[in-house]
Amino acid sequence: MSKQRLEAFTDGVIAVIITIMVLDMKVPQGADFAALRSGLPVFLAYALSFTNVVIFWNNHHHMLHVTERIKGMVLWANLGRQHHGTTRLYFV
């Protein structure tokens, strides 16, 4: 698999994750600040989670840009699998 395909796959997974995260947010019942305030904890949790996902996505893109070739173990590591108790990345 080329690194462009791996990058595209990861982009798709991240897009699905962000979409699923936003499904828990509800439309406020009113148009005033009090109605918005009731949803503030969910919005803050979403904002923190979104920031965490974006940091992961950015680091992943940086890792793939400095990678010349993808080996099989990188594909497994990208899926979050572990091999013999440790995740091993092999970049050449």
MDTraj code that builds the backbone (N, CA, C; nanometers):
import mdtraj as md
import numpy as np

residues = "MET SER LYS GLN ARG LEU GLU ALA PHE THR ASP GLY VAL ILE ALA VAL ILE ILE THR ILE MET VAL LEU ASP MET LYS VAL PRO GLN GLY ALA ASP PHE ALA ALA LEU ARG SER GLY LEU PRO VAL PHE LEU ALA TYR ALA LEU SER PHE THR ASN VAL VAL ILE PHE TRP ASN ASN HIS HIS HIS MET LEU HIS VAL THR GLU ARG ILE LYS GLY MET VAL LEU TRP ALA ASN LEU GLY ARG GLN HIS HIS GLY THR THR ARG LEU TYR PHE VAL".split()
xyz = np.array([
    [0.0852, -0.1177, 0.0000],
    [0.0000, 0.0000, 0.0000],
    [0.0895, 0.1235, 0.0000],
    [0.0543, 0.2198, -0.0808],
    [0.1328, 0.3431, -0.0859],
    [0.0961, 0.4313, 0.0332],
    [0.1842, 0.5246, 0.0633],
    [0.1558, 0.6108, 0.1773],
    [0.0396, 0.7049, 0.1482],
    [0.0144, 0.7341, 0.0196],
    [-0.1017, 0.8176, -0.0137],
    [-0.2323, 0.7450, 0.0182],
    [-0.2365, 0.6148, -0.0070],
    [-0.3569, 0.5375, 0.0248],
    [-0.3770, 0.5281, 0.1752],
    [-0.2688, 0.5071, 0.2482],
    [-0.2779, 0.5012, 0.3942],
    [-0.3230, 0.6353, 0.4499],
    [-0.2708, 0.7426, 0.3943],
    [-0.3091, 0.8762, 0.4385],
    [-0.4565, 0.9034, 0.4086],
    [-0.5032, 0.8628, 0.2904],
    [-0.6438, 0.8814, 0.2544],
    [-0.7350, 0.7987, 0.3446],
    [-0.6933, 0.6753, 0.3747],
    [-0.7715, 0.5901, 0.4646],
    [-0.7840, 0.6545, 0.6020],
    [-0.6727, 0.7030, 0.6541],
    [-0.6734, 0.7660, 0.7863],
    [-0.7581, 0.8927, 0.7853],
    [-0.7512, 0.9708, 0.6782],
    [-0.8351, 1.0906, 0.6679],
    [-0.9830, 1.0538, 0.6743],
    [-1.0203, 0.9454, 0.6072],
    [-1.1594, 0.9006, 0.6101],
    [-1.2022, 0.8574, 0.7487],
    [-1.1155, 0.7847, 0.8171],
    [-1.1470, 0.7399, 0.9528],
    [-1.1636, 0.8599, 1.0460],
    [-1.0747, 0.9565, 1.0347],
    [-1.0838, 1.0773, 1.1185],
    [-1.2133, 1.1532, 1.0897],
    [-1.2517, 1.1617, 0.9616],
    [-1.3763, 1.2305, 0.9262],
    [-1.4965, 1.1612, 0.9887],
    [-1.4980, 1.0286, 0.9881],
    [-1.6077, 0.9542, 1.0499],
    [-1.6089, 0.9766, 1.2007],
    [-1.4915, 0.9766, 1.2631],
    [-1.4833, 0.9986, 1.4082],
    [-1.5391, 1.1353, 1.4452],
    [-1.5000, 1.2384, 1.3714],
    [-1.5485, 1.3743, 1.4011],
    [-1.6994, 1.3820, 1.3797],
    [-1.7492, 1.3158, 1.2767],
    [-1.8932, 1.3168, 1.2502],
    [-1.9694, 1.2479, 1.3632],
    [-1.9205, 1.1340, 1.4086],
    [-1.9876, 1.0628, 1.5177],
    [-1.9837, 1.1451, 1.6463],
    [-1.8720, 1.2132, 1.6700],
    [-1.8613, 1.2943, 1.7920],
    [-1.9665, 1.4053, 1.7949],
    [-1.9942, 1.4673, 1.6820],
    [-2.0851, 1.5816, 1.6796],
    [-2.2319, 1.5376, 1.6916],
    [-2.2609, 1.4092, 1.6728],
    [-2.3993, 1.3622, 1.6800],
    [-2.4602, 1.3778, 1.8189],
    [-2.3789, 1.3852, 1.9219],
    [-2.4302, 1.3990, 2.0582],
    [-2.4723, 1.5421, 2.0900],
    [-2.4341, 1.6365, 2.0075],
    [-2.4702, 1.7766, 2.0330],
    [-2.6150, 1.8002, 1.9895],
    [-2.6908, 1.8634, 2.0758],
    [-2.8318, 1.8914, 2.0490],
    [-2.8518, 2.0394, 2.0182],
    [-2.9544, 2.0690, 1.9417],
    [-2.9895, 2.2077, 1.9103],
    [-3.0532, 2.2695, 2.0345],
    [-3.0090, 2.3910, 2.0740],
    [-3.0682, 2.4557, 2.1922],
    [-3.2183, 2.4809, 2.1727],
    [-3.2936, 2.4771, 2.2824],
    [-3.4386, 2.4953, 2.2762],
    [-3.4790, 2.6403, 2.2508],
    [-3.3943, 2.7341, 2.2917],
    [-3.4274, 2.8751, 2.2735],
    [-3.3147, 2.9480, 2.2029],
    [-3.3371, 3.0787, 2.1826],
    [-3.2385, 3.1603, 2.1131],
    [-3.1624, 3.2523, 2.2080],
    [-3.1848, 3.2382, 2.3372],
    [-3.1160, 3.3253, 2.4313],
    [-2.9924, 3.2561, 2.4894],
    [-2.9160, 3.3322, 2.5677],
    [-2.7911, 3.2801, 2.6233],
    [-2.8154, 3.1677, 2.7233],
    [-2.9252, 3.1719, 2.7958],
    [-2.9565, 3.0672, 2.8937],
    [-2.9746, 2.9325, 2.8247],
    [-3.0358, 2.9334, 2.7084],
    [-3.0548, 2.8086, 2.6332],
    [-2.9205, 2.7558, 2.5835],
    [-2.8324, 2.8455, 2.5428],
    [-2.6995, 2.8031, 2.4982],
    [-2.6153, 2.7514, 2.6143],
    [-2.6329, 2.8114, 2.7314],
    [-2.5544, 2.7729, 2.8481],
    [-2.5825, 2.6287, 2.8900],
    [-2.7029, 2.5802, 2.8692],
    [-2.7355, 2.4429, 2.9099],
    [-2.6560, 2.3401, 2.8285],
    [-2.6193, 2.3723, 2.7064],
    [-2.5417, 2.2809, 2.6233],
    [-2.3927, 2.3044, 2.6294],
    [-2.3495, 2.3958, 2.7135],
    [-2.2081, 2.4312, 2.7207],
    [-2.1168, 2.3144, 2.7613],
    [-2.1531, 2.2318, 2.8603],
    [-2.0638, 2.1196, 2.8949],
    [-2.0416, 2.0227, 2.7785],
    [-2.1460, 1.9939, 2.7026],
    [-2.1314, 1.9041, 2.5877],
    [-2.0439, 1.9697, 2.4813],
    [-2.0636, 2.0989, 2.4584],
    [-1.9827, 2.1687, 2.3590],
    [-1.8349, 2.1724, 2.3997],
    [-1.8075, 2.1976, 2.5272],
    [-1.6689, 2.1995, 2.5733],
    [-1.6044, 2.0610, 2.5615],
    [-1.6799, 1.9563, 2.5943],
    [-1.6279, 1.8200, 2.5786],
    [-1.5994, 1.7918, 2.4314],
    [-1.6881, 1.8366, 2.3422],
    [-1.6657, 1.8188, 2.1991],
    [-1.5414, 1.8952, 2.1546],
    [-1.5267, 2.0188, 2.2000],
    [-1.4115, 2.1007, 2.1597],
    [-1.2801, 2.0369, 2.2045],
    [-1.2761, 1.9847, 2.3265],
    [-1.1546, 1.9184, 2.3747],
    [-1.1274, 1.7894, 2.2970],
    [-1.2306, 1.7123, 2.2718],
    [-1.2142, 1.5890, 2.1944],
    [-1.1720, 1.6189, 2.0515],
    [-1.2324, 1.7201, 1.9909],
    [-1.1968, 1.7598, 1.8554],
    [-1.0499, 1.8020, 1.8497],
    [-1.0054, 1.8787, 1.9490],
    [-0.8652, 1.9214, 1.9541],
    [-0.7724, 1.8006, 1.9640],
    [-0.8083, 1.7035, 2.0453],
    [-0.7284, 1.5822, 2.0586],
    [-0.7201, 1.5054, 1.9266],
    [-0.8315, 1.4919, 1.8572],
    [-0.8334, 1.4213, 1.7282],
    [-0.7503, 1.4971, 1.6251],
    [-0.7597, 1.6291, 1.6236],
    [-0.6822, 1.7096, 1.5281],
    [-0.5324, 1.6976, 1.5561],
    [-0.4936, 1.6938, 1.6822],
    [-0.3512, 1.6768, 1.7155],
    [-0.3030, 1.5405, 1.6660],
    [-0.3819, 1.4362, 1.6882],
    [-0.3458, 1.3040, 1.6377],
    [-0.3330, 1.3053, 1.4857],
    [-0.4309, 1.3648, 1.4184],
    [-0.4322, 1.3703, 1.2720],
    [-0.3101, 1.4462, 1.2195],
    [-0.2770, 1.5572, 1.2820],
    [-0.1623, 1.6373, 1.2404],
    [-0.0322, 1.5587, 1.2587],
    [-0.0163, 1.4929, 1.3722],
    [0.1034, 1.4122, 1.3956],
    [0.1126, 1.2970, 1.2962],
    [0.0001, 1.2362, 1.2644],
    [-0.0018, 1.1258, 1.1692],
    [0.0413, 1.1742, 1.0308],
    [-0.0098, 1.2886, 0.9891],
    [0.0301, 1.3437, 0.8589],
    [0.1792, 1.3756, 0.8565],
    [0.2291, 1.4312, 0.9651],
    [0.3727, 1.4615, 0.9707],
    [0.4545, 1.3328, 0.9615],
    [0.4126, 1.2297, 1.0333],
    [0.4825, 1.1018, 1.0282],
    [0.4837, 1.0454, 0.8860],
    [0.3722, 1.0541, 0.8165],
    [0.3661, 0.9993, 0.6806],
    [0.4459, 1.0831, 0.5814],
    [0.4576, 1.2114, 0.6047],
    [0.5347, 1.2959, 0.5124],
    [0.6846, 1.2697, 0.5219],
    [0.7325, 1.2259, 0.6366],
    [0.8751, 1.1960, 0.6503],
    [0.9056, 1.0497, 0.6213],
    [0.8020, 0.9703, 0.5947],
    [0.8191, 0.8292, 0.5646],
    [0.8413, 0.8099, 0.4155],
    [0.9405, 0.7295, 0.3815],
    [0.9680, 0.7018, 0.2409],
    [0.8914, 0.5808, 0.1899],
    [0.8752, 0.4805, 0.2752],
    [0.8112, 0.3569, 0.2326],
    [0.7334, 0.2986, 0.3504],
    [0.6198, 0.2375, 0.3203],
    [0.5359, 0.1773, 0.4228],
    [0.5557, 0.0263, 0.4190],
    [0.5902, -0.0318, 0.5334],
    [0.6001, -0.1772, 0.5451],
    [0.4737, -0.2307, 0.6127],
    [0.4581, -0.3614, 0.6111],
    [0.3383, -0.4237, 0.6655],
    [0.3118, -0.3921, 0.8109],
    [0.4164, -0.3841, 0.8914],
    [0.3965, -0.3560, 1.0331],
    [0.3410, -0.2155, 1.0558],
    [0.3710, -0.1249, 0.9680],
    [0.3175, 0.0112, 0.9813],
    [0.1664, 0.0090, 0.9627],
    [0.1187, -0.0738, 0.8711],
    [-0.0258, -0.0842, 0.8512],
    [-0.0941, -0.1342, 0.9777],
    [-0.0358, -0.2341, 1.0432],
    [-0.0935, -0.2854, 1.1667],
    [-0.0850, -0.1816, 1.2780],
    [0.0257, -0.1122, 1.2867],
    [0.0404, -0.0083, 1.3887],
    [-0.0589, 0.1047, 1.3647],
    [-0.0854, 0.1343, 1.2393],
    [-0.1811, 0.2393, 1.2056],
    [-0.3222, 0.2017, 1.2517],
    [-0.3514, 0.0742, 1.2541],
    [-0.4816, 0.0284, 1.3016],
    [-0.4865, 0.0152, 1.4534],
    [-0.3750, 0.0463, 1.5197],
    [-0.3716, 0.0412, 1.6647],
    [-0.3449, -0.0976, 1.7180],
    [-0.3030, -0.1876, 1.6312],
    [-0.2722, -0.3239, 1.6746],
    [-0.1364, -0.3257, 1.7429],
    [-0.1168, -0.4227, 1.8271],
    [0.0119, -0.4376, 1.8936],
    [0.0683, -0.5740, 1.8603],
    [0.1995, -0.5800, 1.8504],
    [0.2701, -0.7035, 1.8178],
    [0.3618, -0.7395, 1.9339],
    [0.3371, -0.8513, 1.9976],
    [0.4161, -0.8977, 2.1116],
    [0.4227, -0.7932, 2.2236],
    [0.3116, -0.7257, 2.2483],
    [0.3053, -0.6337, 2.3612],
    [0.3560, -0.4925, 2.3322],
    [0.4199, -0.4700, 2.2186],
    [0.4678, -0.3360, 2.1861],
    [0.4326, -0.3036, 2.0422],
    [0.4029, -0.1790, 2.0167],
    [0.3775, -0.1361, 1.8807],
    [0.5108, -0.1030, 1.8167],
    [0.5387, -0.1634, 1.7034],
    [0.6665, -0.1419, 1.6362],
    [0.6424, -0.0768, 1.5022],
    [0.7088, 0.0329, 1.4771],
    [0.7004, 0.1020, 1.3495],
    [0.8313, 0.0844, 1.2755],
    [0.8224, 0.0436, 1.1517],
    [0.9418, 0.0241, 1.0709],
    [0.9377, 0.1200, 0.9534],
    [1.0226, 0.2187, 0.9583],
    [1.0341, 0.3155, 0.8496],
    [1.1718, 0.3026, 0.7886],
    [1.1782, 0.3087, 0.6563],
    [1.3080, 0.3024, 0.5876],
    [1.3201, 0.4281, 0.5037],
])
top = md.Topology()
chain = top.add_chain()
for i, resn in enumerate(residues, 1):
    res = top.add_residue(resn, chain, resSeq=i)
    for name in ("N", "CA", "C"):
        top.add_atom(name, md.element.get_by_symbol(name[0]), res)
traj = md.Trajectory(xyz[None], top)
